[in-house]
Amino acid sequence: MWDGHESGQPGHSSTSQGQELIRKGIPHHFRAIVWQLLCSATDMPVKNQYSELLKMSSPCEKLIRRDIARTYPEHEFFKGQDSLGQEVLFNVMKAYSLVDREVGYCQGSAFIVGLLLMQMPEEEAFCVFVRLMQEYRLRELFKPSMAELGLCIYQFEYMLQEQLPDLNTHFRSQSFHTSMYASSWFLTLFLTTFPLPVATRVFDIFMYEGLEIVFRVGLALLQVNQTELMQLDMEGMSQYFQRVIPHQFDSCPDKLVLKAYQVKYNPKKMKRLEKEYAAMKSKEMEEQIEIKRLRTENRLLKQRIETLEKGQVTRAQEAEENYVIKRELAVVRQQCSSTAEDLQKAQSTIRQLQEQQENPRLTEDFVAHLETELEQSRLRETETLGALREMQDKVLDMEKRNSSLPDENNVARLQEELKALKVREGEAVASARELKLQLQELSDTWQAHLSRGGRWKESPRKLVLGELQDELMTVRLREAQALADGREWRQRVVELETQDNIHRNLLNRVEAERAALQEKLQYLAAQNKGLQTQLSESRRKQAEAECKSKEEVMAVRLREADSMAAVAEMRQRIAELEIQREEGRIQGQLNHSDSSQYIRELKDQIEELKTEVRLLKGPPTFEDPLAFDGLSLTRHLDEDSLPSSDEELLGVGVGVGAALQDPLYPLSPRDARFFRSLDRPAKDSEGSSDSDADELATPYSNQGLDN
C-alpha cells in the first residue's frame, strides 16, 4: 500500500513492506509523487526561486546547449531541435548551475534530469535534482575534481577483488581498469547502460537506498558474466560491456534486482575504505606539495649557480691582480730591508762622528771619505724617494681594488685575523716611536754640536770639514726619516697582505660552497628527470584512458541508436498486427452475427464516444478520492492487488481507475475508456471481451514503455 509512511531517504528508517514494494517497481503513475516523497522534495524553498533563476544568465549556457541534443536523442520527448523536452531540460540545468556555482554543469547529470522530466513538471524535477545532489552524494560526484568518483571506483575495486578474485586478476592482466567500464555506472546511475524500463527500476531503488544499489547491480553484472569475460581480451571485454551486458535483463528486470541483492555489501567496510582512500589522497597531496617545493628550490639553485658562474670570471681577474700585487710587495720588502741596513750604517756613522767630536784631529783622507759617502747618500736618498712614491701609488691602487672585492660575513675568523693584525700594528708603532725618539735625540745632539762650533772658525780647512759634516748629518737625518716612513709603508703593506689573505680564504669558501651546490644541482636534476619520466608516463596513461572513454561513449551512443531503431521497428510491426487483428475481428462479427446485433454494438460505441467527450470537457467529482501523503485516501488497495511494475498497472480494477482521476493525475481518453471497460458487465461473448481487453491493454503498455 503506497502512502507517505513508506517513503524515506537513504539511511532513514522505513518498513520492510515499503522496501519490498519499491524493489518490485513503483507504478508509472505514482513515480512522480513517490520520488518527491522519498527525497523530501515536496516543499523546498528553492522552488520559489526557479522562475527568477530562469531570468538570469549562466556561464554554462553554451555547454548545456551543446549537450542537450546528446541527451536521449531517440526519445520522443527530447527528439528534434527546440523541442519541449530540450527546452525544459535546458531550463533545469541552467537553474542548477546558478544555484551551485562550484559544480556548475556536468554532462552526466543531464541524463538524470531528463529521466525526472519524463515523470514530472520542470519545477518539481528541479527540486528533486537539487535534493539528489545535496543528500545522495551526487554533488561530490559531479564536482570538477570528481573526488567522490575516485572513492566509488576504489570501493568497487575492493569488492571485486574480495568477491571475484579470478576476474579481478584477469582484468589486471589485460590492463582493463575499473574506471573504463564503471565510471558511467556511477555518473549516470545506469541510465546510459540499460534501456529505460530497466534503468528506471534501478533508479527507483536508488531513490530509496542511495548509491548502494549501484555497487550491487554492477557486481551482479560481473558475477553473471564472469565466465564469458574470463575468455576475452581487453578489446573483446570492451565490446562485450557495450553490446551484450545492457540487453541481458530487458525482459526480466526482476531477475537483475534479485541478483543484485544476493551480492555481499558491508557498510562498515565501505566506511573503512573511505577513510583509507582519504588518507591515501592526503599522502599524494603532500607528495605533490613536496615535488612542487623541490622544483622551486631547483629553480632557485639554478639561478644561484648562474650568478656564481658569472662572478667566477671576475674573481679570476682579481686573483691575477692579487698575484701581481704580491710580486710588487716582495720588491718593496727587499727595498725596505736594504733601507734598514742603510739606517743601521748611518747610526754607526753617527756614533763615530760623536766619538770624533771628542778628538779634533781630522785627516784629509777622512774628509775625502766623507765627501764620497755624501754623494752616495744623496743617490740612495733619490732612489728611496722614487721607490716611496711608487709604493704610495701602488698602495692607493691596492686600496681601490680591495674596496671592490666581495664582502662575506665570516665573523669569527675575521676577528682572529683582526687581533693578529692589531698586535703586529702595535709592535710596528712602538718600533716607529722608538726610532723617532732616537732621531730626535740625534737632532738635538747635532744642534748642540753646532752651537759649540766656534773653535773651527780659526782654520778654513776645519770650517770646510764642519760644513761637510753638517751636510752629511742632514742627509742621514733625512735618510732616517725616510726609513721611518718606509717602515710605516711596510706596515701598510702587511695590512694589505692580511686583507688579501682574508679575501683569498673567502674565495676558497665560496668555491667550496659552489662545488657543494653543483653536486646538489646534479642530484636534483637526476631526481627531476625521474619525476619528468613519471609525469610523461602518467600523461600517456591518461591519454589512453581518455581515448578509451571516448570510444566507449561513442559505442554506447551507437548502441542506443540501434536500440531505438529496433524499438521503432517493433512498434510499427505491433501496429500492423493490431490493424490486422481489428480487421479480422470486424470481419468475424459481420460473418457470425446478424445486423441487429451489429447495430446495437454500434450504438454502444456511440454512447462510449459521448462519454469520452464529457470526460474531455471536465473531470467529474468523486466521492471516494485516494489519499497520497498530504491528500486524503479513503479507498486503499490490498497489498496483493498493488501493481509491481508499469505493465501490472493494467490489471487494476475500477477502484484505481476512479482514484487516478485525481486532479494531480488527469486521465487521458484512452485511459478512461480502459477503466470503463473494466466496469462494464460482460454483455458480449467471452472471446469478444478478451479481444477488447487485449486491444486496449497493448497500446497502453506500449505507452508506458515509451515513457
C-alpha positions as CSV (number, residue, x, y, z in Angstrom):
1,M,0.0,0.0,0.0
2,W,1.6,3.3,-1.2
3,D,1.3,6.1,1.4
4,G,3.6,8.6,3.0
5,H,4.7,6.3,5.8
6,E,6.5,4.0,3.4
7,S,8.9,6.7,1.9
8,G,12.3,7.7,3.2
9,Q,15.7,8.9,2.3
10,P,18.8,6.6,2.4
11,G,19.7,5.7,5.9
12,H,16.2,6.7,7.3
13,S,14.0,4.0,9.0
14,S,11.2,2.6,6.9
15,T,9.1,-0.5,6.9
16,S,10.3,-3.7,5.2
17,Q,6.9,-3.7,3.3
18,G,7.7,-0.4,1.6
19,Q,11.2,-1.6,0.8
20,E,9.8,-4.7,-0.9
21,L,7.3,-2.7,-2.9
22,I,10.0,-0.3,-4.1
23,R,12.2,-3.2,-5.2
24,K,9.3,-4.7,-7.1
25,G,9.0,-1.4,-9.0
26,I,7.0,1.8,-8.5
27,P,3.9,2.1,-10.8
28,H,4.4,4.6,-13.6
29,H,1.6,7.0,-12.5
30,F,2.9,7.1,-8.9
31,R,6.6,7.6,-9.7
32,A,6.5,11.5,-9.7
33,I,4.9,11.9,-6.3
34,V,6.7,8.9,-4.7
35,W,10.2,10.1,-5.9
36,Q,9.4,13.6,-4.4
37,L,8.4,12.0,-1.1
38,L,11.4,9.7,-1.0
39,C,13.8,12.5,-1.2
40,S,11.7,15.1,0.7
41,A,11.4,17.5,-2.2
42,T,7.8,18.4,-1.9
43,D,8.1,21.7,-0.1
44,M,11.5,23.2,-0.8
45,P,12.2,27.0,-0.6
46,V,14.3,26.8,-3.8
47,K,11.1,26.1,-5.8
48,N,10.0,29.7,-5.4
49,Q,13.3,30.9,-6.8
50,Y,13.1,28.8,-10.0
51,S,11.3,31.4,-12.1
52,E,13.8,34.1,-11.0
53,L,16.7,31.8,-11.9
54,L,15.5,31.4,-15.4
55,K,15.7,35.1,-16.0
56,M,19.4,35.2,-15.1
57,S,22.3,34.2,-17.3
58,S,24.7,31.4,-16.6
59,P,28.3,31.0,-17.7
60,C,27.5,27.3,-18.5
61,E,24.8,28.0,-21.1
62,K,26.9,27.2,-24.1
63,L,28.0,23.9,-22.7
64,I,24.4,23.0,-21.8
65,R,23.2,23.9,-25.3
66,R,25.9,21.8,-26.8
67,D,25.0,18.7,-24.8
68,I,21.2,19.0,-24.9
69,A,20.9,17.2,-28.2
70,R,23.0,14.3,-27.0
71,T,20.7,13.5,-24.1
72,Y,18.2,10.8,-25.0
73,P,18.4,11.7,-28.7
74,E,15.9,9.0,-29.8
75,H,13.3,9.6,-27.2
76,E,10.1,11.3,-28.5
77,F,10.1,13.9,-25.7
78,F,13.6,15.1,-26.5
79,K,13.8,14.4,-30.2
80,G,14.1,17.4,-32.5
81,Q,15.8,20.7,-32.1
82,D,14.0,23.3,-29.9
83,S,11.5,20.6,-28.7
84,L,9.7,21.0,-25.5
85,G,11.8,18.4,-23.8
86,Q,15.1,20.1,-24.8
87,E,13.8,23.4,-23.6
88,V,12.7,22.3,-20.1
89,L,16.0,20.3,-19.8
90,F,18.0,23.4,-20.6
91,N,16.0,25.4,-18.0
92,V,16.6,22.9,-15.2
93,M,20.3,22.5,-15.9
94,K,20.7,26.3,-16.2
95,A,18.9,27.0,-12.9
96,Y,21.0,24.4,-11.0
97,S,24.3,25.9,-12.5
98,L,23.2,29.2,-10.9
99,V,22.3,27.7,-7.6
100,D,25.5,25.7,-7.2
101,R,28.2,27.6,-9.0
102,E,31.0,25.3,-7.7
103,V,29.6,22.3,-9.6
104,G,28.0,24.3,-12.4
105,Y,27.2,21.8,-15.1
106,C,28.4,18.3,-15.7
107,Q,27.4,16.2,-18.8
108,G,26.3,13.1,-16.9
109,S,23.8,15.0,-14.8
110,A,21.6,15.8,-17.9
111,F,20.5,12.1,-18.1
112,I,19.3,12.2,-14.5
113,V,17.4,15.4,-15.1
114,G,16.0,14.0,-18.3
115,L,14.6,11.0,-16.5
116,L,13.0,13.3,-13.9
117,L,11.4,15.4,-16.6
118,M,9.8,12.3,-18.1
119,Q,7.9,11.9,-14.9
120,M,7.1,15.4,-13.6
121,P,7.0,19.1,-14.4
122,E,10.2,21.1,-14.6
123,E,9.9,22.9,-11.3
124,E,9.3,19.6,-9.4
125,A,12.1,18.0,-11.3
126,F,14.4,20.9,-10.4
127,C,13.6,20.4,-6.7
128,V,14.2,16.7,-6.8
129,F,17.5,17.1,-8.6
130,V,18.7,19.7,-6.0
131,R,17.8,17.2,-3.2
132,L,19.6,14.4,-5.0
133,M,22.8,16.5,-5.4
134,Q,22.7,17.5,-1.7
135,E,21.7,14.3,0.0
136,Y,22.7,11.4,-2.3
137,R,26.5,12.1,-2.8
138,L,25.8,13.2,-6.4
139,R,27.2,16.7,-5.8
140,E,30.6,15.3,-4.8
141,L,30.5,13.0,-7.9
142,F,29.9,16.0,-10.3
143,K,32.5,18.4,-8.8
144,P,35.3,19.4,-11.1
145,S,37.8,17.3,-9.1
146,M,35.4,14.2,-9.1
147,A,36.9,13.1,-5.8
148,E,33.8,11.0,-4.9
149,L,34.0,9.2,-8.2
150,G,37.6,8.1,-7.4
151,L,36.3,6.9,-4.0
152,C,33.5,4.9,-5.6
153,I,35.9,3.3,-8.0
154,Y,38.3,2.4,-5.2
155,Q,35.5,0.8,-3.1
156,F,34.2,-1.1,-6.2
157,E,37.7,-2.4,-6.9
158,Y,37.9,-3.7,-3.3
159,M,34.6,-5.5,-3.6
160,L,35.6,-7.0,-7.0
161,Q,38.9,-8.2,-5.5
162,E,37.2,-9.7,-2.5
163,Q,34.2,-11.4,-4.2
164,L,35.6,-12.1,-7.7
165,P,39.3,-12.5,-7.3
166,D,39.8,-14.5,-10.6
167,L,38.0,-12.0,-12.7
168,N,39.9,-9.1,-11.0
169,T,43.2,-10.9,-11.8
170,H,42.1,-11.3,-15.4
171,F,41.2,-7.5,-15.6
172,R,44.6,-6.6,-14.3
173,S,46.5,-8.9,-16.7
174,Q,44.6,-7.2,-19.6
175,S,45.1,-3.7,-18.2
176,F,41.3,-3.4,-18.2
177,H,40.8,-0.7,-15.4
178,T,37.7,-0.4,-13.4
179,S,37.2,3.2,-14.5
180,M,36.9,2.1,-18.1
181,Y,33.5,0.4,-17.6
182,A,32.2,1.5,-14.2
183,S,32.6,5.4,-14.4
184,S,29.3,5.8,-16.4
185,W,27.5,3.5,-13.9
186,F,28.1,5.9,-11.0
187,L,27.8,9.1,-13.0
188,T,24.5,8.3,-14.8
189,L,23.1,5.5,-12.5
190,F,22.9,3.0,-15.4
191,L,20.7,5.4,-17.4
192,T,23.2,5.2,-20.4
193,T,23.7,1.5,-19.9
194,F,20.3,-0.2,-19.6
195,P,17.1,0.6,-21.6
196,L,14.8,3.0,-19.9
197,P,12.4,0.4,-18.3
198,V,15.3,-1.5,-16.6
199,A,17.2,1.7,-15.7
200,T,14.1,3.2,-14.2
201,R,13.7,0.2,-11.9
202,V,17.3,0.7,-10.7
203,F,16.6,4.4,-10.2
204,D,13.5,3.6,-8.0
205,I,15.8,1.7,-5.6
206,F,18.4,4.4,-5.8
207,M,15.9,7.0,-4.6
208,Y,15.3,4.8,-1.5
209,E,18.7,3.3,-0.7
210,G,21.2,5.6,-2.4
211,L,24.5,4.5,-4.2
212,E,24.5,1.1,-2.6
213,I,22.3,-0.2,-5.4
214,V,24.9,0.9,-8.0
215,F,27.6,-1.2,-6.2
216,R,25.2,-4.2,-6.0
217,V,24.0,-4.1,-9.6
218,G,27.5,-3.5,-11.0
219,L,28.9,-6.5,-9.1
220,A,25.9,-8.6,-10.0
221,L,26.5,-7.9,-13.7
222,L,30.2,-9.1,-13.3
223,Q,29.1,-12.2,-11.4
224,V,26.6,-13.2,-14.1
225,N,29.1,-12.7,-16.9
226,Q,32.3,-13.8,-15.2
227,T,32.8,-17.0,-17.3
228,E,32.4,-15.1,-20.6
229,L,34.6,-12.2,-19.6
230,M,37.4,-14.6,-18.5
231,Q,37.8,-15.8,-22.1
232,L,38.1,-12.4,-23.7
233,D,40.9,-9.9,-24.2
234,M,40.8,-6.2,-23.5
235,E,39.1,-5.3,-26.8
236,G,36.6,-8.2,-26.5
237,M,35.7,-7.2,-23.0
238,S,35.1,-3.6,-24.1
239,Q,32.7,-4.8,-26.9
240,Y,31.0,-7.2,-24.5
241,F,30.2,-4.4,-22.0
242,Q,28.8,-2.3,-24.8
243,R,26.7,-4.8,-26.7
244,V,25.8,-7.8,-24.6
245,I,25.5,-6.8,-21.0
246,P,23.0,-3.9,-21.4
247,H,20.3,-6.2,-23.0
248,Q,20.6,-9.3,-20.8
249,F,17.7,-8.2,-18.5
250,D,15.4,-6.4,-20.9
251,S,12.6,-9.0,-20.4
252,C,13.2,-9.8,-16.7
253,P,14.4,-6.8,-14.7
254,D,13.2,-8.6,-11.5
255,K,15.9,-11.1,-12.1
256,L,18.5,-8.3,-12.1
257,V,17.2,-6.9,-8.8
258,L,17.3,-10.4,-7.3
259,K,20.9,-11.0,-8.4
260,A,21.9,-7.5,-7.0
261,Y,20.6,-8.3,-3.5
262,Q,22.5,-11.6,-3.5
263,V,25.7,-9.6,-3.6
264,K,27.5,-9.1,-0.2
265,Y,27.6,-5.4,0.8
266,N,29.2,-4.4,4.2
267,P,28.6,-0.7,5.1
268,K,31.3,-0.8,7.8
269,K,33.9,-2.0,5.3
270,M,32.8,0.8,2.9
271,K,33.4,3.4,5.7
272,R,36.8,1.9,6.4
273,L,37.7,2.0,2.7
274,E,36.6,5.7,2.6
275,K,39.0,6.5,5.4
276,E,41.8,4.6,3.7
277,Y,41.1,6.4,0.4
278,A,41.1,9.8,2.2
279,A,44.5,9.0,3.9
280,M,45.9,7.9,0.5
281,K,44.8,11.1,-1.2
282,S,46.2,13.2,1.6
283,K,49.6,11.5,1.2
284,E,49.5,12.0,-2.5
285,M,48.7,15.7,-2.0
286,E,51.7,16.0,0.4
287,E,53.9,14.3,-2.2
288,Q,52.7,16.8,-4.8
289,I,53.5,19.7,-2.5
290,E,57.0,18.3,-1.8
291,I,57.6,17.9,-5.6
292,K,56.5,21.5,-6.1
293,R,58.8,22.6,-3.4
294,L,61.8,20.7,-4.8
295,R,61.1,22.2,-8.2
296,T,61.1,25.7,-6.8
297,E,64.3,25.0,-4.9
298,N,65.8,23.5,-8.0
299,R,65.0,26.7,-10.0
300,L,66.5,28.9,-7.3
301,L,69.7,26.8,-7.2
302,K,70.0,27.1,-11.0
303,Q,69.7,30.9,-10.7
304,R,72.3,31.0,-7.9
305,I,74.7,28.8,-9.9
306,E,74.3,31.1,-12.9
307,T,75.2,34.0,-10.7
308,L,78.2,32.2,-9.3
309,E,79.4,31.3,-12.8
310,K,79.2,34.9,-13.8
311,G,81.0,36.1,-10.7
312,Q,83.8,33.5,-11.1
313,V,85.3,35.3,-14.1
314,T,85.6,38.5,-12.0
315,R,87.2,36.5,-9.2
316,A,89.8,35.0,-11.6
317,Q,90.8,38.5,-12.7
318,E,91.0,39.6,-9.1
319,A,93.2,36.6,-8.2
320,E,95.6,37.5,-11.1
321,E,95.8,41.1,-9.9
322,N,96.5,39.9,-6.4
323,Y,99.4,37.8,-7.7
324,V,100.9,40.9,-9.4
325,I,100.5,42.9,-6.2
326,K,102.3,40.1,-4.2
327,R,105.2,40.4,-6.5
328,E,105.4,44.1,-6.1
329,L,105.2,43.7,-2.4
330,A,108.1,41.3,-2.4
331,V,110.2,44.0,-4.3
332,V,109.1,46.6,-1.7
333,R,110.1,44.3,1.1
334,Q,113.6,44.0,-0.4
335,Q,113.9,47.8,-0.7
336,C,112.7,48.2,2.9
337,S,115.3,45.7,4.1
338,S,118.1,47.5,2.2
339,T,116.9,50.8,3.7
340,A,117.1,49.3,7.2
341,E,120.6,48.2,6.6
342,D,121.5,51.8,5.4
343,L,119.9,53.2,8.5
344,Q,122.0,50.9,10.7
345,K,125.1,52.1,8.8
346,A,124.0,55.7,9.3
347,Q,123.6,55.1,13.1
348,S,127.1,53.6,13.3
349,T,128.5,56.6,11.4
350,I,126.7,59.0,13.8
351,R,128.3,57.2,16.7
352,Q,131.7,57.5,15.0
353,L,131.2,61.2,14.5
354,Q,130.2,61.7,18.1
355,E,133.5,60.0,19.0
356,Q,135.4,62.1,16.6
357,Q,133.9,65.3,18.1
358,E,135.9,64.5,21.2
359,N,139.1,64.0,19.0
360,P,139.7,67.2,16.9
361,R,142.4,65.7,14.9
362,L,141.0,65.1,11.4
363,T,142.9,64.0,8.3
364,E,142.4,64.8,4.7
365,D,141.6,61.1,4.0
366,F,138.7,61.2,6.4
367,V,137.3,64.4,4.6
368,A,137.5,62.7,1.2
369,H,135.8,59.7,2.6
370,L,133.0,61.9,3.9
371,E,132.5,63.6,0.5
372,T,132.3,60.2,-1.2
373,E,129.8,58.9,1.4
374,L,127.8,62.2,1.0
375,E,127.4,61.6,-2.7
376,Q,126.4,58.0,-2.2
377,S,123.8,59.1,0.4
378,R,122.3,61.6,-2.0
379,L,121.9,59.0,-4.7
380,R,120.3,56.5,-2.3
381,E,118.0,59.2,-1.0
382,T,116.9,59.9,-4.5
383,E,116.2,56.2,-5.2
384,T,114.4,55.9,-1.9
385,L,112.2,58.8,-2.6
386,G,111.3,57.4,-6.0
387,A,110.6,54.0,-4.5
388,L,108.4,55.6,-1.9
389,R,106.3,57.4,-4.5
390,E,105.9,54.2,-6.4
391,M,104.8,52.4,-3.3
392,Q,102.3,55.1,-2.4
393,D,100.8,54.8,-5.9
394,K,100.6,51.1,-5.6
395,V,99.1,51.2,-2.1
396,L,96.4,53.6,-3.3
397,D,95.7,51.3,-6.3
398,M,95.5,48.3,-3.9
399,E,93.1,50.1,-1.6
400,K,90.8,50.8,-4.6
401,R,91.0,47.2,-5.7
402,N,90.3,45.9,-2.2
403,S,87.3,48.1,-1.8
404,S,85.8,46.4,-4.9
405,L,86.4,42.8,-3.6
406,P,83.3,40.9,-2.4
407,D,82.4,41.2,1.2
408,E,81.3,38.0,3.0
409,N,80.3,37.5,6.6
410,N,82.7,35.3,8.5
411,V,82.8,37.0,11.9
412,A,84.9,34.5,13.9
413,R,87.8,34.2,11.5
414,L,87.9,37.9,10.7
415,Q,88.1,38.7,14.5
416,E,91.1,36.4,14.9
417,E,92.8,37.9,11.9
418,L,92.0,41.4,13.2
419,K,93.5,40.7,16.6
420,A,96.7,39.4,15.0
421,L,96.9,42.5,12.8
422,K,96.4,44.8,15.7
423,V,99.2,43.0,17.6
424,R,101.6,43.5,14.6
425,E,100.4,47.1,14.2
426,G,101.1,47.8,17.9
427,E,104.6,46.4,17.6
428,A,105.3,48.4,14.5
429,V,104.0,51.6,16.1
430,A,106.2,51.0,19.1
431,S,109.2,50.4,16.9
432,A,108.5,53.6,14.9
433,R,108.1,55.6,18.1
434,E,111.5,54.4,19.4
435,L,113.1,55.3,16.0
436,K,111.6,58.8,16.1
437,L,112.9,59.3,19.6
438,Q,116.4,58.2,18.5
439,L,116.2,60.6,15.6
440,Q,115.0,63.4,17.9
441,E,117.9,62.8,20.2
442,L,120.4,62.8,17.3
443,S,118.9,66.0,16.0
444,D,119.2,67.7,19.4
445,T,122.8,66.4,19.8
446,W,123.7,67.8,16.4
447,Q,122.2,71.2,17.1
448,A,124.1,71.3,20.4
449,H,127.2,70.4,18.5
450,L,126.7,73.2,16.0
451,S,126.2,75.7,18.8
452,R,129.7,74.8,20.1
453,G,131.4,75.0,16.7
454,G,133.2,78.4,17.3
455,R,136.7,76.9,17.6
456,W,136.7,75.8,13.9
457,K,136.5,79.3,12.7
458,E,140.2,79.8,13.2
459,S,141.1,77.3,10.4
460,P,139.4,77.4,6.9
461,R,140.1,73.8,6.5
462,K,138.3,72.9,9.7
463,L,135.5,75.1,8.5
464,V,135.1,73.2,5.2
465,L,135.2,69.9,7.2
466,G,132.5,71.2,9.6
467,E,130.2,72.1,6.7
468,L,130.7,68.7,5.1
469,Q,129.8,67.1,8.4
470,D,126.7,69.2,8.8
471,E,125.5,68.4,5.3
472,L,126.2,64.7,5.9
473,M,124.3,64.7,9.2
474,T,121.4,66.4,7.5
475,V,121.3,63.8,4.7
476,R,121.5,61.0,7.3
477,L,118.7,62.5,9.3
478,R,116.5,62.7,6.1
479,E,117.5,59.1,5.4
480,A,116.5,58.1,8.9
481,Q,113.2,59.9,8.3
482,A,112.7,58.1,5.0
483,L,113.5,54.8,6.8
484,A,110.8,55.5,9.3
485,D,108.3,56.3,6.5
486,G,109.4,53.1,4.8
487,R,108.6,51.2,7.9
488,E,105.1,52.8,8.1
489,W,104.5,51.8,4.4
490,R,105.7,48.3,5.2
491,Q,103.2,48.1,8.0
492,R,100.5,49.3,5.5
493,V,101.7,46.5,3.1
494,V,101.3,44.0,5.9
495,E,97.8,45.1,6.4
496,L,97.1,44.8,2.7
497,E,98.6,41.3,2.7
498,T,96.3,40.4,5.6
499,Q,93.3,41.6,3.7
500,D,94.4,39.7,0.7
501,N,94.6,36.5,2.8
502,I,91.1,37.2,4.1
503,H,89.7,37.6,0.6
504,R,91.6,34.5,-0.6
505,N,90.0,32.5,2.2
506,L,86.6,33.9,1.3
507,L,87.2,32.9,-2.3
508,N,88.1,29.3,-1.2
509,R,84.9,29.1,1.0
510,V,82.8,30.4,-1.9
511,E,84.4,27.8,-4.2
512,A,83.6,25.0,-1.8
513,E,80.0,26.2,-1.5
514,R,79.8,26.3,-5.3
515,A,81.0,22.8,-5.6
516,A,78.5,21.6,-3.0
517,L,75.7,23.4,-4.7
518,Q,76.8,21.9,-8.1
519,E,76.6,18.4,-6.6
520,K,73.2,19.1,-5.2
521,L,72.1,20.5,-8.5
522,Q,73.2,17.3,-10.2
523,Y,71.3,15.2,-7.7
524,L,68.1,17.4,-8.1
525,A,68.5,17.3,-11.9
526,A,68.5,13.5,-11.8
527,Q,65.5,13.4,-9.4
528,N,63.7,15.9,-11.7
529,K,64.4,13.7,-14.7
530,G,62.9,10.8,-12.9
531,L,59.8,12.9,-12.0
532,Q,59.5,14.0,-15.6
533,T,59.6,10.4,-16.7
534,Q,56.8,9.5,-14.2
535,L,54.8,12.6,-15.3
536,S,55.1,11.6,-19.0
537,E,54.0,8.1,-18.2
538,S,51.0,9.3,-16.3
539,R,50.1,11.6,-19.1
540,R,50.4,8.8,-21.6
541,K,48.1,6.6,-19.4
542,Q,45.6,9.4,-19.0
543,A,45.6,10.0,-22.8
544,E,44.9,6.2,-23.3
545,A,42.2,6.3,-20.7
546,E,40.5,9.3,-22.4
547,C,40.7,7.7,-25.8
548,K,39.1,4.5,-24.5
549,S,36.5,6.5,-22.7
550,K,35.6,8.4,-25.8
551,E,35.4,5.2,-27.8
552,E,33.2,3.7,-25.1
553,V,30.8,6.7,-25.1
554,M,30.6,6.6,-28.9
555,A,29.9,2.9,-28.9
556,V,27.2,3.4,-26.2
557,R,25.6,6.1,-28.4
558,L,25.7,3.8,-31.4
559,R,24.1,1.0,-29.4
560,E,21.4,3.4,-28.2
561,A,20.7,4.4,-31.8
562,D,20.4,0.8,-32.8
563,S,18.2,0.0,-29.9
564,M,15.9,3.0,-30.7
565,A,15.7,1.9,-34.3
566,A,14.8,-1.7,-33.2
567,V,12.1,-0.4,-30.9
568,A,10.6,1.8,-33.6
569,E,10.5,-1.2,-35.9
570,M,8.8,-3.3,-33.2
571,R,6.2,-0.6,-32.7
572,Q,5.4,-0.4,-36.4
573,R,5.1,-4.2,-36.5
574,I,2.8,-4.2,-33.5
575,A,0.6,-1.5,-35.0
576,E,0.3,-3.6,-38.2
577,L,-0.7,-6.7,-36.3
578,E,-3.2,-4.6,-34.3
579,I,-4.8,-3.4,-37.6
580,Q,-4.9,-6.9,-39.0
581,R,-6.5,-8.2,-35.8
582,E,-9.1,-5.5,-35.8
583,E,-9.9,-6.2,-39.4
584,G,-10.2,-9.9,-38.6
585,R,-12.5,-9.2,-35.6
586,I,-14.8,-7.0,-37.6
587,Q,-14.9,-9.5,-40.4
588,G,-15.8,-12.2,-37.9
589,Q,-18.6,-10.1,-36.4
590,L,-20.1,-9.4,-39.8
591,N,-20.0,-13.1,-40.7
592,H,-21.4,-14.6,-37.5
593,S,-23.9,-12.1,-36.2
594,D,-27.0,-10.6,-37.6
595,S,-27.4,-6.9,-38.5
596,S,-29.4,-6.1,-35.4
597,Q,-26.7,-7.2,-33.1
598,Y,-24.2,-5.2,-35.1
599,I,-26.4,-2.1,-34.8
600,R,-26.6,-2.5,-31.0
601,E,-22.9,-2.6,-30.7
602,L,-22.6,0.5,-32.9
603,K,-25.0,2.3,-30.5
604,D,-22.9,1.2,-27.6
605,Q,-19.8,2.6,-29.2
606,I,-21.6,5.9,-29.9
607,E,-22.5,6.1,-26.2
608,E,-18.9,5.4,-25.3
609,L,-17.7,8.2,-27.6
610,K,-20.2,10.6,-26.0
611,T,-18.9,9.6,-22.5
612,E,-15.3,10.4,-23.7
613,V,-16.5,13.8,-24.9
614,R,-17.9,14.5,-21.5
615,L,-14.7,13.4,-19.8
616,L,-12.7,15.7,-22.1
617,K,-14.8,18.7,-21.2
618,G,-14.1,18.3,-17.5
619,P,-13.4,15.5,-14.9
620,P,-16.4,14.8,-12.6
621,T,-16.0,14.9,-8.8
622,F,-15.6,11.7,-6.9
623,E,-16.9,10.8,-3.5
624,D,-14.0,8.5,-2.7
625,P,-10.7,10.1,-3.7
626,L,-7.3,8.5,-3.0
627,A,-5.1,9.8,-0.2
628,F,-1.4,10.1,-1.1
629,D,0.7,11.6,1.7
630,G,-0.9,15.0,2.2
631,L,-4.1,14.0,0.2
632,S,-6.9,12.1,1.8
633,L,-7.1,8.4,0.9
634,T,-10.2,6.5,1.9
635,R,-10.2,3.6,-0.6
636,H,-7.0,1.6,-0.2
637,L,-5.7,-1.3,-2.3
638,D,-4.7,-4.6,-0.8
639,E,-1.0,-5.4,-1.0
640,D,-1.6,-8.3,-3.3
641,S,-3.6,-6.2,-5.7
642,L,-1.0,-3.4,-5.9
643,P,0.9,-3.5,-9.3
644,S,4.7,-4.0,-9.0
645,S,5.5,-2.6,-12.4
646,D,4.1,-0.5,-15.2
647,E,2.7,-3.5,-17.0
648,E,0.9,-4.8,-13.9
649,L,-0.9,-1.5,-13.5
650,L,-3.1,-2.5,-16.4
651,G,-4.7,-5.2,-14.3
652,V,-6.0,-2.8,-11.6
653,G,-9.8,-2.6,-11.1
654,V,-12.3,0.1,-11.1
655,G,-11.2,1.5,-7.8
656,V,-7.8,2.5,-9.1
657,G,-9.4,3.9,-12.2
658,A,-11.6,6.2,-10.2
659,A,-8.8,7.2,-7.9
660,L,-6.4,8.1,-10.7
661,Q,-8.9,10.8,-11.8
662,D,-7.4,13.0,-9.0
663,P,-6.5,16.5,-10.3
664,L,-2.8,15.6,-9.8
665,Y,-3.2,12.8,-12.4
666,P,-5.9,13.6,-15.0
667,L,-6.8,10.6,-17.2
668,S,-6.5,10.6,-21.0
669,P,-9.5,9.5,-23.1
670,R,-7.8,6.2,-23.8
671,D,-7.2,5.6,-20.0
672,A,-10.8,6.4,-19.2
673,R,-12.0,4.1,-21.9
674,F,-9.8,1.3,-20.4
675,F,-11.2,1.7,-16.9
676,R,-14.8,1.9,-18.2
677,S,-14.3,-1.3,-20.0
678,L,-13.5,-2.9,-16.6
679,D,-16.7,-1.6,-15.0
680,R,-19.0,-2.7,-18.0
681,P,-20.7,-6.0,-17.4
682,A,-19.9,-8.8,-19.7
683,K,-22.6,-8.2,-22.4
684,D,-20.7,-9.8,-25.2
685,S,-19.3,-13.2,-25.6
686,E,-16.2,-14.3,-23.7
687,G,-13.9,-14.3,-26.7
688,S,-15.1,-10.8,-27.7
689,S,-14.4,-9.4,-24.2
690,D,-10.9,-10.8,-24.2
691,S,-10.2,-9.3,-27.6
692,D,-11.3,-5.9,-26.5
693,A,-9.2,-6.0,-23.4
694,D,-6.1,-7.1,-25.4
695,E,-6.8,-4.3,-27.8
696,L,-6.8,-1.7,-25.1
697,A,-4.0,-3.1,-23.0
698,T,-1.4,-3.4,-25.8
699,P,-1.2,0.3,-26.7
700,Y,-1.3,1.3,-23.1
701,S,1.6,-0.9,-22.3
702,N,3.5,0.5,-25.3
703,Q,2.8,4.0,-24.0
704,G,4.4,3.0,-20.7
705,L,7.5,1.7,-22.4
706,D,7.8,4.9,-24.3
707,N,7.8,7.0,-21.2
